[in-house]
Amino acid sequence: MEGIQFENKFKLEIDARLENEGFIRSMVTAFAVQINPTLSEINDIKTAVSEAITNSIVHGYNGKAGKITVVVGIKQKLIDITIIDNGVGIDDIERAKQPFFTTRAKDERSGMGFTLMESFMDSLSVKNNPDGGLIVNMTKAIN
Amino acid sequence: MEIKYKSTDSALIANLSGELDECTAEYVRMSLDTVLSDLRLSSPAKVVLDFGSVTFMDSTGIGVLLGRYNKFSKQGIEIAIKNASGHVDRILKMTGIYEIMPKIS
């Protein structure tokens, strides 16, 4: 989220590879532990991050080499997660956010990625990156 | 992710353990497709997916399940799900998977 002065923050740039999904999920949730999330909140964050990373690898880069940047900030009980890629972006973001919408039904995509991100986090912003690719920002207040 | 199979009188039980995400989805697809394709010989047949040891699943897992349903339901194979708990159970409910793959105890 723009304009927030975080108390603690990390930034990770990593290859857009499927093998890194679990590592990124673990990194983000390990960082979140300092604001004492419940197990359910950890799983919410883990799922939302996994959806955003999968989208970058599968849709954004479509299997080609690329980088994903993950920026996570914490302020009091709020966690703010931004995931940036330089892939192809999304032509119609509002349509892509509709439940079960997928351009890849043949590849057994459920089209539920953005729906799960929206359901499990308090806010979701999806924008095409002016440099090419996608910027996904999500926040969640830990109770 | 690992899948172990066990046959009972009433069904084939597939015990899934580990994380079901984009990284492991292809293994799950291939393993289930190989085993379920053999079942067609003795159809109608029932398969129970035991999610008791699945520690994480995202929407990629939903895609895998929908794909197996589309592929095998028309061949008379019934697929049910048991022991999904917590977060995994929540995703299965939210996405309507239990409407096509009943939750059994």
gemmi code that builds the backbone of each chain (N, CA, C; Angstrom):
import gemmi

chains = {
    "A": [
        ("MET", (0.865, -1.192, 0.000), (0.000, 0.000, 0.000), (0.896, 1.234, 0.000)),
        ("GLU", (0.628, 2.131, -0.920), (1.485, 3.309, -1.046), (1.309, 4.252, 0.149)),
        ("GLY", (2.388, 4.884, 0.534), (2.313, 5.916, 1.557), (2.453, 5.438, 2.987)),
        ("ILE", (2.523, 4.133, 3.211), (2.651, 3.637, 4.585), (4.134, 3.592, 4.969)),
        ("GLN", (4.431, 4.110, 6.161), (5.788, 4.017, 6.683), (5.861, 2.734, 7.516)),
        ("PHE", (6.469, 1.709, 6.976), (6.472, 0.424, 7.677), (7.497, 0.404, 8.805)),
        ("GLU", (7.169, -0.373, 9.838), (8.107, -0.532, 10.954), (9.174, -1.569, 10.610)),
        ("ASN", (8.813, -2.481, 9.751), (9.735, -3.545, 9.365), (9.371, -3.981, 7.960)),
        ("LYS", (10.372, -4.302, 7.168), (10.096, -4.546, 5.758), (11.158, -5.478, 5.180)),
        ("PHE", (10.788, -6.315, 4.230), (11.812, -7.026, 3.460), (11.460, -7.045, 1.990)),
        ("LYS", (12.486, -7.194, 1.185), (12.300, -7.249, -0.257), (13.105, -8.427, -0.779)),
        ("LEU", (12.470, -9.211, -1.610), (13.117, -10.417, -2.137), (12.933, -10.440, -3.644)),
        ("GLU", (14.019, -10.645, -4.357), (13.892, -10.875, -5.805), (14.316, -12.306, -6.071)),
        ("ILE", (13.480, -13.017, -6.793), (13.722, -14.445, -6.958), (13.290, -14.899, -8.340)),
        ("ASP", (13.923, -15.953, -8.839), (13.541, -16.492, -10.144), (12.097, -16.975, -10.124)),
        ("ALA", (11.401, -16.733, -11.219), (10.003, -17.175, -11.343), (9.989, -18.657, -11.694)),
        ("ARG", (10.175, -19.461, -10.690), (10.210, -20.924, -10.885), (9.251, -21.569, -9.896)),
        ("LEU", (8.576, -22.616, -10.367), (7.605, -23.302, -9.517), (8.232, -23.809, -8.223)),
        ("GLU", (9.479, -24.236, -8.324), (10.162, -24.780, -7.147), (10.292, -23.730, -6.043)),
        ("ASN", (10.169, -22.446, -6.402), (10.342, -21.393, -5.397), (9.051, -21.004, -4.688)),
        ("GLU", (7.924, -21.549, -5.152), (6.634, -21.152, -4.558), (6.579, -21.406, -3.057)),
        ("GLY", (6.934, -22.612, -2.667), (6.885, -22.984, -1.254), (7.826, -22.127, -0.423)),
        ("PHE", (8.998, -21.833, -0.986), (9.975, -21.000, -0.281), (9.427, -19.595, -0.048)),
        ("ILE", (8.812, -19.023, -1.090), (8.271, -17.655, -0.953), (7.146, -17.643, 0.086)),
        ("ARG", (6.259, -18.641, 0.019), (5.169, -18.731, 1.015), (5.740, -18.770, 2.427)),
        ("SER", (6.766, -19.605, 2.590), (7.361, -19.765, 3.921), (8.035, -18.487, 4.398)),
        ("MET", (8.733, -17.799, 3.468), (9.416, -16.547, 3.827), (8.406, -15.513, 4.338)),
        ("VAL", (7.324, -15.355, 3.581), (6.341, -14.323, 3.938), (5.674, -14.659, 5.270)),
        ("THR", (5.300, -15.916, 5.448), (4.598, -16.260, 6.689), (5.556, -16.247, 7.888)),
        ("ALA", (6.809, -16.605, 7.666), (7.783, -16.522, 8.761), (7.954, -15.065, 9.205)),
        ("PHE", (7.951, -14.154, 8.244), (8.068, -12.711, 8.556), (6.830, -12.223, 9.310)),
        ("ALA", (5.667, -12.771, 8.925), (4.394, -12.344, 9.539), (4.280, -12.772, 10.996)),
        ("VAL", (5.040, -13.789, 11.391), (4.914, -14.345, 12.743), (5.140, -13.285, 13.820)),
        ("GLN", (5.946, -12.249, 13.518), (6.251, -11.210, 14.520), (5.024, -10.413, 14.950)),
        ("ILE", (3.922, -10.463, 14.151), (2.697, -9.757, 14.594), (1.643, -10.756, 15.094)),
        ("ASN", (2.119, -11.948, 15.424), (1.309, -12.973, 16.099), (-0.006, -13.351, 15.400)),
        ("PRO", (0.072, -13.744, 14.149), (-1.162, -14.200, 13.491), (-1.590, -15.556, 14.041)),
        ("THR", (-2.886, -15.839, 13.931), (-3.359, -17.186, 14.278), (-2.964, -18.133, 13.141)),
        ("LEU", (-3.125, -19.416, 13.383), (-2.825, -20.410, 12.348), (-3.707, -20.172, 11.123)),
        ("SER", (-4.957, -19.822, 11.383), (-5.882, -19.560, 10.278), (-5.418, -18.346, 9.459)),
        ("GLU", (-4.954, -17.294, 10.149), (-4.478, -16.104, 9.437), (-3.199, -16.417, 8.649)),
        ("ILE", (-2.336, -17.253, 9.212), (-1.128, -17.667, 8.487), (-1.513, -18.400, 7.206)),
        ("ASN", (-2.493, -19.281, 7.315), (-2.922, -20.027, 6.124), (-3.566, -19.114, 5.085)),
        ("ASP", (-4.291, -18.095, 5.555), (-4.875, -17.123, 4.618), (-3.771, -16.420, 3.827)),
        ("ILE", (-2.756, -15.962, 4.546), (-1.649, -15.238, 3.902), (-0.903, -16.167, 2.939)),
        ("LYS", (-0.649, -17.370, 3.424), (0.083, -18.353, 2.626), (-0.648, -18.629, 1.301)),
        ("THR", (-1.961, -18.776, 1.388), (-2.742, -19.082, 0.184), (-2.744, -17.900, -0.780)),
        ("ALA", (-2.955, -16.700, -0.235), (-2.999, -15.512, -1.096), (-1.658, -15.319, -1.814)),
        ("VAL", (-0.559, -15.502, -1.083), (0.770, -15.363, -1.695), (0.960, -16.428, -2.774)),
        ("SER", (0.549, -17.630, -2.469), (0.703, -18.722, -3.434), (-0.058, -18.429, -4.726)),
        ("GLU", (-1.260, -17.874, -4.582), (-2.066, -17.545, -5.769), (-1.369, -16.481, -6.623)),
        ("ALA", (-0.843, -15.452, -5.961), (-0.195, -14.363, -6.710), (1.071, -14.865, -7.411)),
        ("ILE", (1.841, -15.692, -6.718), (3.078, -16.209, -7.314), (2.754, -17.147, -8.482)),
        ("THR", (1.762, -18.002, -8.304), (1.367, -18.914, -9.392), (0.941, -18.099, -10.613)),
        ("ASN", (0.176, -17.030, -10.361), (-0.263, -16.194, -11.472), (0.934, -15.607, -12.230)),
        ("SER", (1.930, -15.145, -11.484), (3.113, -14.565, -12.134), (3.847, -15.602, -12.978)),
        ("ILE", (4.023, -16.789, -12.412), (4.803, -17.813, -13.113), (4.037, -18.377, -14.311)),
        ("VAL", (2.769, -18.728, -14.059), (2.007, -19.436, -15.088), (1.442, -18.482, -16.138)),
        ("HIS", (0.824, -17.391, -15.666), (0.221, -16.465, -16.626), (1.235, -15.410, -17.083)),
        ("GLY", (1.873, -14.762, -16.120), (2.776, -13.654, -16.463), (3.923, -14.082, -17.353)),
        ("TYR", (4.630, -15.097, -16.914), (5.815, -15.524, -17.669), (5.558, -16.739, -18.557)),
        ("ASN", (4.442, -17.432, -18.318), (4.068, -18.580, -19.137), (5.235, -19.563, -19.305)),
        ("GLY", (5.898, -19.822, -18.218), (6.986, -20.808, -18.241), (8.332, -20.245, -18.665)),
        ("LYS", (8.351, -19.004, -19.150), (9.642, -18.416, -19.554), (10.380, -17.894, -18.320)),
        ("ALA", (11.668, -17.680, -18.492), (12.466, -17.183, -17.366), (12.070, -15.757, -17.019)),
        ("GLY", (12.127, -15.423, -15.757), (11.825, -14.062, -15.319), (12.069, -13.942, -13.827)),
        ("LYS", (11.841, -12.763, -13.335), (12.048, -12.516, -11.902), (10.731, -12.093, -11.249)),
        ("ILE", (10.596, -12.449, -10.006), (9.461, -11.986, -9.199), (10.043, -11.217, -8.014)),
        ("THR", (9.477, -10.048, -7.758), (9.894, -9.265, -6.593), (8.779, -9.310, -5.554)),
        ("VAL", (9.151, -9.653, -4.343), (8.185, -9.734, -3.244), (8.600, -8.694, -2.204)),
        ("VAL", (7.694, -7.785, -1.892), (7.977, -6.766, -0.873), (6.931, -6.913, 0.225)),
        ("VAL", (7.387, -7.101, 1.449), (6.454, -7.280, 2.566), (6.775, -6.256, 3.651)),
        ("GLY", (5.749, -5.527, 4.072), (5.924, -4.538, 5.128), (4.964, -4.810, 6.272)),
        ("ILE", (5.404, -4.420, 7.458), (4.563, -4.598, 8.640), (4.461, -3.277, 9.386)),
        ("LYS", (3.243, -2.936, 9.749), (3.047, -1.770, 10.618), (1.995, -2.151, 11.647)),
        ("GLN", (2.391, -2.108, 12.907), (1.532, -2.570, 14.003), (0.999, -3.967, 13.671)),
        ("LYS", (-0.323, -4.114, 13.460), (-0.866, -5.452, 13.201), (-1.246, -5.645, 11.733)),
        ("LEU", (-0.709, -4.784, 10.881), (-1.042, -4.869, 9.453), (0.124, -5.459, 8.668)),
        ("ILE", (-0.180, -6.408, 7.799), (0.841, -6.910, 6.878), (0.457, -6.499, 5.467)),
        ("ASP", (1.431, -5.998, 4.748), (1.221, -5.470, 3.399), (2.167, -6.230, 2.458)),
        ("ILE", (1.606, -6.887, 1.454), (2.404, -7.753, 0.575), (2.249, -7.285, -0.869)),
        ("THR", (3.381, -7.048, -1.526), (3.342, -6.666, -2.941), (4.158, -7.674, -3.748)),
        ("ILE", (3.561, -8.154, -4.819), (4.226, -9.125, -5.677), (4.259, -8.561, -7.098)),
        ("ILE", (5.462, -8.416, -7.614), (5.655, -7.729, -8.900), (6.344, -8.672, -9.882)),
        ("ASP", (5.805, -8.731, -11.105), (6.516, -9.464, -12.155), (6.627, -8.577, -13.388)),
        ("ASN", (7.426, -9.018, -14.338), (7.573, -8.283, -15.601), (7.111, -9.140, -16.770)),
        ("GLY", (6.039, -9.877, -16.514), (5.488, -10.752, -17.554), (4.559, -9.999, -18.489)),
        ("VAL", (3.504, -10.678, -18.931), (2.635, -10.093, -19.969), (1.528, -9.205, -19.405)),
        ("GLY", (1.353, -9.189, -18.095), (0.267, -8.403, -17.518), (-1.089, -9.026, -17.842)),
        ("ILE", (-2.150, -8.283, -17.556), (-3.510, -8.787, -17.800), (-4.295, -7.724, -18.562)),
        ("ASP", (-4.901, -8.105, -19.683), (-5.634, -7.138, -20.515), (-6.838, -6.559, -19.786)),
        ("ASP", (-7.660, -7.441, -19.218), (-8.896, -6.986, -18.561), (-8.881, -7.490, -17.118)),
        ("ILE", (-8.369, -6.661, -16.238), (-8.163, -7.095, -14.849), (-9.487, -7.385, -14.149)),
        ("GLU", (-10.492, -6.535, -14.351), (-11.779, -6.770, -13.670), (-12.385, -8.103, -14.078)),
        ("ARG", (-12.267, -8.434, -15.343), (-12.794, -9.724, -15.825), (-11.986, -10.878, -15.220)),
        ("ALA", (-10.681, -10.696, -15.171), (-9.809, -11.754, -14.634), (-10.113, -12.024, -13.159)),
        ("LYS", (-10.662, -11.025, -12.465), (-10.951, -11.197, -11.033), (-12.279, -11.906, -10.774)),
        ("GLN", (-13.062, -12.116, -11.814), (-14.351, -12.788, -11.618), (-14.118, -14.267, -11.262)),
        ("PRO", (-14.922, -14.791, -10.309), (-14.753, -16.209, -9.952), (-14.895, -17.114, -11.170)),
        ("PHE", (-14.045, -18.086, -11.237), (-14.029, -19.124, -12.279), (-13.644, -18.605, -13.661)),
        ("PHE", (-13.229, -17.325, -13.759), (-12.777, -16.855, -15.062), (-11.352, -17.356, -15.303)),
        ("THR", (-11.164, -17.993, -16.447), (-9.815, -18.418, -16.827), (-9.692, -18.403, -18.340)),
        ("THR", (-8.509, -18.073, -18.795), (-8.253, -18.163, -20.239), (-7.617, -19.518, -20.557)),
        ("ARG", (-7.462, -20.341, -19.515), (-6.735, -21.590, -19.693), (-7.475, -22.780, -19.105)),
        ("ALA", (-8.747, -22.899, -19.426), (-9.525, -24.016, -18.899), (-8.925, -25.355, -19.335)),
        ("LYS", (-8.350, -25.369, -20.528), (-7.755, -26.620, -21.032), (-6.598, -27.088, -20.150)),
        ("ASP", (-5.951, -26.124, -19.500), (-4.826, -26.466, -18.618), (-5.293, -26.747, -17.191)),
        ("GLU", (-6.608, -26.949, -17.052), (-7.188, -27.263, -15.738), (-6.965, -26.140, -14.724)),
        ("ARG", (-7.097, -24.908, -15.184), (-7.055, -23.773, -14.259), (-8.455, -23.567, -13.687)),
        ("SER", (-8.550, -23.329, -12.401), (-9.882, -23.172, -11.798), (-10.421, -21.760, -11.957)),
        ("GLY", (-9.546, -20.790, -12.189), (-10.000, -19.400, -12.286), (-10.408, -18.819, -10.945)),
        ("MET", (-9.914, -19.404, -9.857), (-10.315, -18.949, -8.517), (-9.195, -18.213, -7.783)),
        ("GLY", (-8.086, -17.989, -8.458), (-6.931, -17.386, -7.789), (-7.221, -16.028, -7.168)),
        ("PHE", (-7.747, -15.090, -7.962), (-8.027, -13.751, -7.426), (-9.154, -13.794, -6.394)),
        ("THR", (-10.112, -14.711, -6.606), (-11.212, -14.832, -5.642), (-10.673, -15.247, -4.275)),
        ("LEU", (-9.741, -16.195, -4.265), (-9.167, -16.622, -2.983), (-8.341, -15.492, -2.360)),
        ("MET", (-7.603, -14.761, -3.193), (-6.823, -13.627, -2.650), (-7.765, -12.618, -1.996)),
        ("GLU", (-8.862, -12.307, -2.681), (-9.826, -11.336, -2.136), (-10.496, -11.851, -0.871)),
        ("SER", (-10.778, -13.152, -0.849), (-11.481, -13.729, 0.301), (-10.586, -13.799, 1.534)),
        ("PHE", (-9.311, -14.095, 1.327), (-8.431, -14.361, 2.456), (-7.697, -13.112, 2.970)),
        ("MET", (-7.685, -12.050, 2.157), (-7.006, -10.831, 2.590), (-8.049, -9.723, 2.772)),
        ("ASP", (-7.670, -8.624, 3.426), (-8.622, -7.524, 3.643), (-8.717, -6.614, 2.426)),
        ("SER", (-7.605, -6.487, 1.696), (-7.666, -5.667, 0.482), (-6.825, -6.324, -0.602)),
        ("LEU", (-7.224, -6.082, -1.841), (-6.476, -6.608, -2.992), (-6.474, -5.541, -4.073)),
        ("SER", (-5.289, -5.220, -4.576), (-5.183, -4.294, -5.707), (-4.356, -4.978, -6.788)),
        ("VAL", (-4.872, -4.979, -7.996), (-4.156, -5.604, -9.119), (-4.006, -4.548, -10.209)),
        ("LYS", (-2.759, -4.277, -10.584), (-2.516, -3.249, -11.609), (-1.489, -3.761, -12.593)),
        ("ASN", (-1.626, -3.348, -13.848), (-0.557, -3.630, -14.786), (0.634, -2.744, -14.454)),
        ("ASN", (1.803, -3.339, -14.530), (3.047, -2.647, -14.217), (3.422, -1.737, -15.398)),
        ("PRO", (3.654, -0.457, -15.160), (4.044, 0.423, -16.272), (5.288, -0.086, -17.008)),
        ("ASP", (6.127, -0.859, -16.314), (7.327, -1.424, -16.946), (7.041, -2.767, -17.615)),
        ("GLY", (5.767, -3.161, -17.646), (5.391, -4.477, -18.183), (5.214, -5.450, -17.040)),
        ("GLY", (4.139, -6.237, -17.117), (3.887, -7.208, -16.057), (2.778, -6.759, -15.130)),
        ("LEU", (2.789, -7.310, -13.935), (1.674, -7.099, -13.012), (2.187, -6.730, -11.620)),
        ("ILE", (1.402, -5.895, -10.938), (1.690, -5.563, -9.539), (0.462, -5.943, -8.722)),
        ("VAL", (0.639, -6.878, -7.816), (-0.454, -7.296, -6.934), (-0.113, -6.841, -5.518)),
        ("ASN", (-1.025, -6.095, -4.916), (-0.819, -5.661, -3.530), (-1.976, -6.167, -2.674)),
        ("MET", (-1.624, -6.722, -1.528), (-2.645, -7.257, -0.618), (-2.292, -6.840, 0.798)),
        ("THR", (-3.325, -6.552, 1.586), (-3.075, -6.264, 2.994), (-3.996, -7.115, 3.864)),
        ("LYS", (-3.546, -7.321, 5.078), (-4.385, -8.030, 6.047), (-4.068, -7.517, 7.452)),
        ("ALA", (-5.109, -7.186, 8.171), (-4.932, -6.798, 9.573), (-5.046, -8.054, 10.421)),
        ("ILE", (-4.062, -8.232, 11.279), (-4.046, -9.411, 12.152), (-4.807, -9.075, 13.426)),
        ("ASN", (-5.767, -9.915, 13.776), (-6.623, -9.634, 14.943), (-5.997, -10.123, 16.245)),
    ],
    "B": [
        ("MET", (4.774, -33.808, -2.068), (3.490, -34.481, -2.227), (3.732, -35.957, -2.553)),
        ("GLU", (2.953, -36.775, -1.897), (3.054, -38.220, -2.137), (1.632, -38.797, -2.116)),
        ("ILE", (1.387, -39.789, -2.951), (0.072, -40.444, -2.931), (0.279, -41.944, -2.752)),
        ("LYS", (-0.400, -42.492, -1.764), (-0.358, -43.936, -1.550), (-1.764, -44.482, -1.762)),
        ("TYR", (-1.852, -45.606, -2.422), (-3.160, -46.184, -2.758), (-3.410, -47.456, -1.964)),
        ("LYS", (-4.697, -47.637, -1.653), (-5.092, -48.848, -0.928), (-6.486, -49.246, -1.427)),
        ("SER", (-6.645, -50.510, -1.773), (-7.960, -50.971, -2.242), (-8.739, -51.566, -1.086)),
        ("THR", (-10.015, -51.215, -1.019), (-10.907, -51.864, -0.052), (-12.028, -52.518, -0.867)),
        ("ASP", (-12.950, -53.181, -0.166), (-14.052, -53.835, -0.886), (-14.924, -52.816, -1.613)),
        ("SER", (-15.037, -51.627, -1.025), (-15.993, -50.662, -1.584), (-15.356, -49.554, -2.420)),
        ("ALA", (-14.069, -49.344, -2.265), (-13.469, -48.200, -2.973), (-11.953, -48.310, -3.037)),
        ("LEU", (-11.402, -47.512, -3.917), (-9.952, -47.325, -3.926), (-9.678, -46.065, -3.117)),
        ("ILE", (-8.803, -46.189, -2.128), (-8.472, -45.027, -1.292), (-7.130, -44.463, -1.754)),
        ("ALA", (-7.115, -43.164, -2.046), (-5.855, -42.491, -2.386), (-5.507, -41.559, -1.228)),
        ("ASN", (-4.444, -41.861, -0.528), (-3.990, -41.027, 0.598), (-2.976, -40.002, 0.096)),
        ("LEU", (-3.382, -38.755, 0.082), (-2.475, -37.695, -0.369), (-1.788, -37.082, 0.849)),
        ("SER", (-0.498, -36.828, 0.715), (0.179, -36.156, 1.819), (1.150, -35.107, 1.283)),
        ("GLY", (1.187, -33.972, 1.976), (2.083, -32.887, 1.575), (1.321, -31.697, 1.033)),
        ("GLU", (1.993, -30.899, 0.202), (1.413, -29.653, -0.308), (0.953, -29.831, -1.751)),
        ("LEU", (-0.273, -29.391, -2.020), (-0.803, -29.464, -3.379), (-0.844, -28.053, -3.957)),
        ("ASP", (0.178, -27.736, -4.751), (0.258, -26.421, -5.392), (0.725, -26.615, -6.828)),
        ("GLU", (1.069, -25.517, -7.478), (1.463, -25.602, -8.892), (2.685, -26.512, -9.086)),
        ("CYS", (3.549, -26.524, -8.090), (4.781, -27.308, -8.197), (4.510, -28.807, -8.157)),
        ("THR", (3.486, -29.218, -7.428), (3.233, -30.653, -7.261), (2.019, -31.136, -8.070)),
        ("ALA", (1.309, -30.202, -8.706), (0.046, -30.550, -9.383), (0.234, -31.594, -10.480)),
        ("GLU", (1.296, -31.471, -11.237), (1.482, -32.387, -12.363), (1.679, -33.828, -11.874)),
        ("TYR", (2.403, -33.974, -10.777), (2.581, -35.315, -10.200), (1.228, -35.900, -9.784)),
        ("VAL", (0.406, -35.066, -9.143), (-0.906, -35.541, -8.671), (-1.781, -35.930, -9.863)),
        ("ARG", (-1.794, -35.086, -10.884), (-2.565, -35.406, -12.103), (-2.122, -36.740, -12.693)),
        ("MET", (-0.826, -36.888, -12.880), (-0.309, -38.095, -13.544), (-0.575, -39.340, -12.715)),
        ("SER", (-0.362, -39.222, -11.410), (-0.555, -40.380, -10.543), (-2.020, -40.809, -10.539)),
        ("LEU", (-2.926, -39.849, -10.327), (-4.359, -40.191, -10.280), (-4.833, -40.697, -11.645)),
        ("ASP", (-4.387, -40.059, -12.717), (-4.828, -40.480, -14.052), (-4.389, -41.905, -14.360)),
        ("THR", (-3.174, -42.238, -13.976), (-2.671, -43.583, -14.236), (-3.503, -44.611, -13.481)),
        ("VAL", (-3.735, -44.368, -12.218), (-4.447, -45.344, -11.391), (-5.938, -45.381, -11.748)),
        ("LEU", (-6.552, -44.228, -11.953), (-7.985, -44.193, -12.253), (-8.287, -44.754, -13.644)),
        ("SER", (-7.366, -44.622, -14.557), (-7.586, -45.180, -15.894), (-7.708, -46.691, -15.826)),
        ("ASP", (-6.952, -47.326, -14.960), (-7.045, -48.781, -14.783), (-8.388, -49.176, -14.190)),
        ("LEU", (-8.949, -48.282, -13.367), (-10.225, -48.587, -12.712), (-11.366, -48.699, -13.703)),
        ("ARG", (-11.224, -48.050, -14.840), (-12.308, -48.046, -15.818), (-12.701, -49.464, -16.208)),
        ("LEU", (-11.723, -50.366, -16.141), (-11.973, -51.763, -16.511), (-13.031, -52.375, -15.607)),
        ("SER", (-13.103, -51.918, -14.377), (-14.051, -52.501, -13.435), (-15.142, -51.515, -13.037)),
        ("SER", (-15.400, -50.554, -13.920), (-16.381, -49.528, -13.562), (-17.793, -50.119, -13.531)),
        ("PRO", (-18.779, -49.632, -12.739), (-18.645, -48.410, -11.953), (-17.725, -48.608, -10.750)),
        ("ALA", (-16.991, -47.571, -10.433), (-16.023, -47.685, -9.350), (-16.057, -46.427, -8.496)),
        ("LYS", (-15.562, -46.575, -7.289), (-15.536, -45.434, -6.378), (-14.105, -45.177, -5.910)),
        ("VAL", (-13.753, -43.919, -5.900), (-12.427, -43.513, -5.435), (-12.616, -42.519, -4.296)),
        ("VAL", (-11.878, -42.723, -3.230), (-11.917, -41.778, -2.113), (-10.552, -41.100, -2.012)),
        ("LEU", (-10.569, -39.780, -2.100), (-9.331, -39.013, -1.928), (-9.241, -38.621, -0.461)),
        ("ASP", (-8.266, -39.172, 0.223), (-8.098, -38.870, 1.644), (-7.131, -37.692, 1.780)),
        ("PHE", (-7.680, -36.542, 2.177), (-6.893, -35.311, 2.288), (-6.359, -35.098, 3.708)),
        ("GLY", (-6.440, -36.112, 4.546), (-6.063, -35.955, 5.947), (-4.639, -35.463, 6.163)),
        ("SER", (-3.742, -35.775, 5.233), (-2.341, -35.367, 5.400), (-1.922, -34.290, 4.404)),
        ("VAL", (-2.906, -33.642, 3.779), (-2.571, -32.524, 2.881), (-2.403, -31.275, 3.747)),
        ("THR", (-1.223, -30.728, 3.743), (-0.904, -29.619, 4.647), (-1.149, -28.243, 4.027)),
        ("PHE", (-1.264, -28.209, 2.702), (-1.528, -26.931, 2.031), (-2.152, -27.202, 0.673)),
        ("MET", (-3.098, -26.365, 0.299), (-3.645, -26.451, -1.062), (-4.120, -25.063, -1.487)),
        ("ASP", (-3.853, -24.708, -2.747), (-4.382, -23.453, -3.275), (-5.292, -23.767, -4.462)),
        ("SER", (-5.627, -22.765, -5.264), (-6.608, -22.993, -6.326), (-6.091, -23.920, -7.419)),
        ("THR", (-4.780, -24.107, -7.478), (-4.252, -25.094, -8.424), (-4.804, -26.480, -8.094)),
        ("GLY", (-4.920, -26.767, -6.808), (-5.483, -28.056, -6.381), (-6.927, -28.201, -6.819)),
        ("ILE", (-7.670, -27.085, -6.787), (-9.064, -27.111, -7.246), (-9.109, -27.459, -8.734)),
        ("GLY", (-8.200, -26.869, -9.495), (-8.122, -27.181, -10.926), (-7.824, -28.658, -11.172)),
        ("VAL", (-6.941, -29.206, -10.369), (-6.597, -30.633, -10.501), (-7.839, -31.492, -10.227)),
        ("LEU", (-8.587, -31.149, -9.179), (-9.783, -31.935, -8.832), (-10.854, -31.807, -9.920)),
        ("LEU", (-11.079, -30.584, -10.395), (-12.071, -30.388, -11.462), (-11.682, -31.192, -12.710)),
        ("GLY", (-10.407, -31.175, -13.005), (-9.917, -31.920, -14.170), (-10.172, -33.415, -14.043)),
        ("ARG", (-9.934, -33.958, -12.838), (-10.169, -35.408, -12.631), (-11.663, -35.718, -12.709)),
        ("TYR", (-12.478, -34.804, -12.172), (-13.936, -35.007, -12.230), (-14.392, -35.021, -13.694)),
        ("ASN", (-13.957, -34.031, -14.457), (-14.368, -33.953, -15.865), (-13.927, -35.179, -16.652)),
        ("LYS", (-12.781, -35.684, -16.301), (-12.223, -36.803, -17.056), (-12.873, -38.135, -16.693)),
        ("PHE", (-13.142, -38.341, -15.409), (-13.526, -39.685, -14.978), (-15.000, -39.864, -14.627)),
        ("SER", (-15.729, -38.775, -14.375), (-17.139, -38.965, -14.003), (-17.933, -39.561, -15.161)),
        ("LYS", (-17.597, -39.162, -16.382), (-18.355, -39.700, -17.526), (-18.028, -41.176, -17.784)),
        ("GLN", (-17.004, -41.659, -17.127), (-16.677, -43.086, -17.262), (-17.204, -43.890, -16.086)),
        ("GLY", (-18.091, -43.273, -15.314), (-18.750, -43.999, -14.231), (-17.944, -44.088, -12.954)),
        ("ILE", (-16.896, -43.298, -12.853), (-16.093, -43.320, -11.625), (-16.562, -42.207, -10.693)),
        ("GLU", (-16.959, -42.602, -9.485), (-17.372, -41.626, -8.466), (-16.162, -41.251, -7.635)),
        ("ILE", (-15.994, -39.976, -7.386), (-14.871, -39.541, -6.546), (-15.426, -38.812, -5.322)),
        ("ALA", (-14.971, -39.215, -4.150), (-15.378, -38.562, -2.906), (-14.123, -38.090, -2.171)),
        ("ILE", (-14.339, -37.192, -1.213), (-13.208, -36.626, -0.454), (-13.450, -36.845, 1.033)),
        ("LYS", (-12.403, -37.253, 1.739), (-12.548, -37.368, 3.193), (-11.358, -36.743, 3.918)),
        ("ASN", (-11.612, -36.391, 5.166), (-10.576, -35.944, 6.114), (-9.909, -34.608, 5.798)),
        ("ALA", (-10.472, -33.829, 4.867), (-9.885, -32.500, 4.649), (-10.230, -31.648, 5.865)),
        ("SER", (-9.260, -30.943, 6.392), (-9.547, -30.150, 7.587), (-9.039, -28.724, 7.417)),
        ("GLY", (-9.493, -27.877, 8.309), (-9.003, -26.495, 8.385), (-9.068, -25.759, 7.063)),
        ("HIS", (-7.923, -25.240, 6.716), (-7.791, -24.391, 5.543), (-8.147, -25.127, 4.236)),
        ("VAL", (-7.734, -26.377, 4.136), (-7.998, -27.158, 2.906), (-9.505, -27.388, 2.766)),
        ("ASP", (-10.146, -27.745, 3.858), (-11.594, -27.966, 3.865), (-12.333, -26.679, 3.464)),
        ("ARG", (-11.837, -25.561, 3.976), (-12.463, -24.262, 3.685), (-12.411, -23.957, 2.180)),
        ("ILE", (-11.269, -24.215, 1.564), (-11.134, -23.949, 0.125), (-12.028, -24.895, -0.683)),
        ("LEU", (-12.101, -26.143, -0.255), (-12.961, -27.097, -0.959), (-14.428, -26.669, -0.876)),
        ("LYS", (-14.829, -26.174, 0.302), (-16.218, -25.698, 0.475), (-16.472, -24.450, -0.371)),
        ("MET", (-15.565, -23.471, -0.246), (-15.734, -22.183, -0.930), (-15.871, -22.331, -2.431)),
        ("THR", (-15.142, -23.272, -2.988), (-15.088, -23.412, -4.444), (-16.129, -24.398, -4.971)),
        ("GLY", (-16.914, -24.974, -4.072), (-18.007, -25.849, -4.497), (-17.585, -27.256, -4.895)),
        ("ILE", (-16.379, -27.640, -4.557), (-15.909, -28.978, -4.950), (-16.770, -30.082, -4.325)),
        ("TYR", (-17.253, -29.845, -3.092), (-18.055, -30.883, -2.445), (-19.396, -31.129, -3.159)),
        ("GLU", (-19.776, -30.204, -4.035), (-21.010, -30.421, -4.812), (-20.816, -31.545, -5.826)),
        ("ILE", (-19.600, -31.715, -6.274), (-19.359, -32.741, -7.305), (-18.553, -33.926, -6.772)),
        ("MET", (-17.804, -33.681, -5.706), (-17.057, -34.758, -5.046), (-17.491, -34.749, -3.575)),
        ("PRO", (-18.484, -35.563, -3.214), (-19.047, -35.454, -1.870), (-18.012, -35.650, -0.765)),
        ("LYS", (-18.267, -34.910, 0.323), (-17.427, -35.051, 1.517), (-17.978, -36.228, 2.314)),
        ("ILE", (-17.141, -37.199, 2.593), (-17.605, -38.350, 3.382), (-16.772, -38.465, 4.647)),
        ("SER", (-17.318, -39.199, 5.609), (-16.579, -39.319, 6.879), (-15.922, -40.692, 6.974)),
    ],
}
model = gemmi.Model(1)
for chain_id, residues in chains.items():
    chain = gemmi.Chain(chain_id)
    for i, (resn, *xyz) in enumerate(residues, 1):
        res = gemmi.Residue()
        res.name, res.seqid = resn, gemmi.SeqId(i, " ")
        for name, pos in zip(("N", "CA", "C"), xyz):
            atom = gemmi.Atom()
            atom.name, atom.element = name, gemmi.Element(name[0])
            atom.pos, atom.b_iso = gemmi.Position(*pos), 0.0
            res.add_atom(atom)
        chain.add_residue(res)
    model.add_chain(chain)
structure = gemmi.Structure()
structure.add_model(model)
structure.setup_entities()
